[in-house]
Amino acid sequence: MTALRRYGAAPYAVAVVHGGPGAAGEMAPVARALSFRRGVLEPLQQAATLEGQVQELAGVLEEHAACPATLVGHSWGAWLAFIAAARYPALAAKVVLIGSGPFEERYAPLVQNTRLSRLEDSERKEALSLMRALGDSGGAAPAALARLGEVLSSADHLDPLPGGGEACELRPDIFCRVWGEAERLRRSGELLALGERICCPVVAIHGDYDPHPAEGVAAPLSRVLADFRFITLEACGHTPWRERRARERFFAVLEAELPL
């Protein structure tokens, strides 16, 4: 898999940043939809450390984007875009956070609790087993990460469109190491503190059914960002472009935040 996909024609003033970590390619449907009106980059993160992914993203933007660019990050990708904008403010004109994880540790347990509460007993047991496997120093197979995504899909989505998500490269080794480092960054308070270094506008788009608590994004970021807005999507889970009732509204909101 190449490290970068391009959609539409240059200049490339928008970059979509996938989640996971270790789920390269999941934002292809968003990139394709946005590329009808502008050039879009889809970096495919390959580095196995948090710092490596930050440098990887910054390098792609410096070499291929019309900077400052708008960074559109989903889930873990929202954090990565946030960190990159703080570390390299000249590269970011705006940051759009989609389905971001909470920025303070006290909200973190709500994510797993909400997900598990929405599963049947057999699904809950399987999900916990898969989470333990993935936490075993990256020793799990890609199939385990894919299966965990399938099991949690019913908890993450309210009314998903048929067909599942975009086929993507799943890397448990990247997931385990990078996510572990990201959790420590949040636990220390450093993740949120990075917001004080962000100079550009930040917009969070969040589904009202997303298991990631909205208050864990809206409240902390409102304290540290000079220019921040929070937009709630009704009848929407963690991945808005896969939600039957929210997809159209999601793209309308996102389009309004992007350069032509």
C-alpha positions in Angstrom: 0.0 0.0 0.0 1.3 3.4 -0.9 1.8 6.1 1.7 -0.5 8.6 0.0 -3.5 8.8 -2.2 -4.6 11.8 -4.2 -8.1 12.7 -5.2 -9.2 15.4 -7.6 -6.8 17.9 -9.0 -4.2 20.1 -7.5 -3.9 22.2 -5.5 -4.4 19.9 -2.6 -5.6 22.1 0.3 -7.5 19.4 2.2 -6.0 16.2 3.9 -8.2 13.5 5.5 -6.5 11.7 8.4 -7.6 8.1 9.2 -8.2 6.6 12.5 -7.2 3.3 14.1 -4.4 3.8 14.6 -3.5 1.2 12.0 -6.6 1.4 9.8 -5.1 3.0 6.7 -7.6 3.7 4.0 -10.8 4.0 6.0 -11.4 7.6 4.9 -11.4 6.9 1.2 -15.1 7.5 0.9 -14.8 10.9 2.5 -11.9 11.8 0.3 -13.8 10.8 -2.9 -16.9 12.7 -1.9 -14.9 15.9 -1.2 -12.7 15.7 -4.3 -15.6 16.7 -6.6 -14.9 20.3 -5.6 -11.2 20.3 -4.6 -8.0 18.4 -4.4 -7.8 16.0 -1.4 -4.9 14.1 0.0 -5.4 10.9 2.0 -2.1 10.1 3.9 -1.8 6.4 4.9 0.0 6.4 8.2 2.6 3.6 8.4 4.8 4.7 11.3 4.6 2.5 14.4 5.1 5.3 17.0 3.1 8.4 17.8 6.0 10.7 17.0 6.6 8.8 13.8 3.0 9.4 12.7 3.2 13.1 13.5 6.4 13.4 11.4 4.9 11.3 8.7 1.8 13.5 8.4 3.8 16.7 8.6 6.1 15.4 5.8 3.2 14.6 3.5 1.7 18.1 4.1 5.0 19.9 3.5 5.7 18.0 0.3 2.3 17.6 -1.3 -0.3 19.9 0.2 -1.0 23.6 -0.6 -0.3 24.7 2.9 -1.7 25.9 5.2 -4.2 23.1 4.6 -7.4 22.0 6.2 -6.9 18.8 8.2 -9.9 16.5 8.6 -9.3 13.8 11.1 -11.5 10.9 12.2 -11.3 9.2 15.6 -7.6 8.7 16.3 -7.0 10.8 13.2 -8.7 13.7 14.9 -6.1 13.6 17.7 -3.3 13.2 15.1 -4.5 16.2 13.1 -4.8 18.2 16.4 -1.2 17.3 17.5 0.2 18.1 14.0 -1.5 21.5 14.0 -0.1 22.3 17.4 3.4 21.2 16.5 3.5 22.7 13.0 1.0 25.6 13.0 2.2 26.8 9.6 0.8 23.7 8.0 -2.8 24.0 9.3 -5.4 26.5 8.2 -8.2 24.7 10.0 -8.7 21.4 11.9 -11.9 19.4 11.7 -12.3 16.7 14.3 -14.8 13.9 13.4 -15.8 11.5 16.1 -12.8 12.4 18.3 -11.9 10.6 21.4 -12.2 12.6 24.7 -9.3 14.9 25.5 -9.2 14.3 29.3 -8.6 11.0 31.1 -11.7 11.2 33.3 -14.0 10.8 30.3 -12.1 7.8 28.8 -13.9 5.0 30.7 -17.2 6.1 29.3 -16.2 5.0 25.8 -15.8 1.3 26.6 -18.6 1.3 29.1 -21.0 2.7 26.5 -19.9 0.3 23.8 -20.1 -2.8 26.0 -23.5 -1.8 27.3 -24.9 -1.8 23.8 -23.7 -5.3 23.0 -25.4 -8.7 23.6 -23.7 -10.9 26.2 -21.9 -13.1 23.6 -20.7 -10.1 21.7 -19.5 -8.4 24.9 -17.5 -11.5 25.9 -15.9 -11.7 22.4 -15.1 -8.0 22.4 -13.3 -8.2 25.8 -11.4 -11.2 24.6 -10.3 -9.4 21.4 -9.3 -6.3 23.3 -7.1 -8.4 25.6 -5.5 -10.0 22.6 -4.8 -6.6 20.9 -3.3 -5.4 24.2 -0.8 -8.2 24.2 2.1 -6.1 22.7 0.7 -6.2 19.2 0.7 -10.0 19.1 -2.7 -10.3 17.6 -3.4 -11.0 14.0 -4.9 -8.4 11.7 -8.0 -10.7 11.6 -8.5 -10.0 15.4 -8.5 -6.2 14.8 -10.9 -6.6 11.9 -13.2 -8.8 14.0 -13.2 -6.3 16.9 -14.3 -3.7 14.5 -17.2 -5.9 13.3 -18.3 -6.7 16.8 -18.2 -3.0 17.9 -19.9 -1.8 14.8 -23.4 -2.3 16.3 -22.3 -0.2 19.3 -20.6 2.5 17.3 -23.4 3.0 14.7 -27.0 3.8 15.1 -28.4 3.1 11.6 -25.5 2.1 9.4 -25.7 1.8 5.6 -25.3 -1.8 4.2 -22.0 -3.0 3.0 -19.7 -2.2 5.9 -16.8 0.2 5.8 -14.1 0.8 3.3 -11.6 -2.0 2.9 -8.4 -1.0 4.6 -5.0 -2.3 5.8 -5.3 -3.3 9.4 -2.1 -3.2 11.5 -2.4 -4.4 15.1 1.2 -3.7 15.8 0.7 0.0 14.9 -2.6 0.1 16.8 -1.1 -1.3 20.1 2.0 0.9 20.2 0.6 4.2 18.9 -2.6 4.0 20.9 -0.7 3.2 24.1 1.5 6.2 23.6 -1.6 8.4 22.8 -3.3 7.3 26.0 -0.3 8.2 28.0 -0.2 11.6 26.4 -3.8 12.2 27.3 -3.3 10.8 30.9 -0.5 13.3 31.5 -2.5 16.3 30.3 -0.1 17.0 27.5 -2.6 16.2 24.8 -5.1 18.9 25.9 -2.3 21.3 26.6 -1.2 21.2 23.0 -4.4 23.1 22.2 -2.8 26.2 23.6 -0.4 26.1 20.7 -3.0 25.8 18.0 -3.4 29.1 16.0 -6.1 28.1 13.5 -9.9 27.4 13.9 -10.9 24.0 15.2 -14.3 22.5 14.5 -15.6 19.3 16.1 -18.3 17.3 14.3 -19.8 14.6 16.6 -22.7 12.2 16.4 -25.2 12.2 19.3 -25.0 8.3 19.3 -21.2 8.2 19.2 -19.9 6.2 22.3 -17.1 8.7 22.6 -18.7 11.3 24.9 -19.3 14.6 23.4 -18.6 16.4 26.6 -15.1 14.9 26.7 -14.4 16.9 23.5 -16.5 20.0 23.8 -15.7 21.0 27.4 -11.9 20.5 27.4 -11.3 22.1 24.0 -13.5 25.1 24.8 -11.1 25.9 27.6 -7.9 25.8 25.6 -8.7 26.8 22.1 -9.2 30.4 21.0 -11.4 29.6 18.0 -13.5 26.4 18.6 -16.9 25.3 17.5 -18.8 22.0 18.3 -21.4 20.7 15.9 -23.7 17.8 16.9 -25.2 15.5 14.3 -28.5 13.9 15.2 -29.1 10.2 14.7 -25.4 9.6 14.1 -22.8 7.3 15.5 -19.1 7.2 15.4 -18.6 7.2 11.6 -21.0 9.8 10.1 -20.5 8.9 6.4 -21.8 5.4 7.2 -24.9 6.6 8.9 -28.1 6.3 6.9 -29.9 9.2 8.6 -26.9 11.5 9.1 -24.7 11.0 6.0 -26.3 13.8 4.0 -26.2 16.3 6.8 -22.6 15.3 7.7 -21.3 16.1 4.2 -23.3 19.4 4.1 -21.7 20.5 7.4 -18.2 19.3 6.3 -18.4 21.0 2.9 -19.3 24.3 4.6 -16.0 24.1 6.6 -13.7 23.5 3.6 -12.1 25.7 1.0 -13.4 25.5 -2.5 
